[in-house]
Amino acid sequence: MDLEEIATKDDLAALEKRILAALAPKAAKDEQRTFTLKDAATYIGVRPRKLGDLVRSREIPHIRFGKEPKFLKSDLDNYLFQHRVSSSAELESAANNR
């Protein structure tokens, strides 16, 4: 039995579209999720004191409502991405593509 007997390409495309549509609101909601200082520190892998230092020096985006800062997941992800170090293989590939 091959795949065509189970579902057509159009069936699979329609299913894929339905799955992506169902996941889109969750993905958008996740990006707007907020973290406390302690949870944000755990998420990015630093101690809360270090994250507090980053907040005080304005090195990391945050939201200030009341005393404790809050952090958007998307801001934490961007912060991590900005501090990503490329591997030797990535650097070599980039050099070869120039």
C-alpha positions, 0 to 999 in steps of 0.5 A: 500500500503506498501513500497515494492509497491512504491520502492524496497530495491535496489531502495532505496539503489541506491537513498541513494547512489546518495544523499550521493554522491551529499552531499559529495562535499558540506560537504568537501567544508564546512570543508574548509570554512574560517571565519573572526575573527568576524564571527569565534567569533560568530560561537564559541560563544565568543567575538571577543576580546576573540578570538583575545586573543586566537589567540595571545596566540596560543590556537586556530589554525588560518591562517595568511594572512595579518593582520587579521587571518582567521579560518577554520571551521574544526579547530573551530569545533575541538576547540569546541569539545576539550572544551566539558564537558561531562554530568554526564550521559556520565561519569556514562556510561563510568564508568559502561563500565569499 
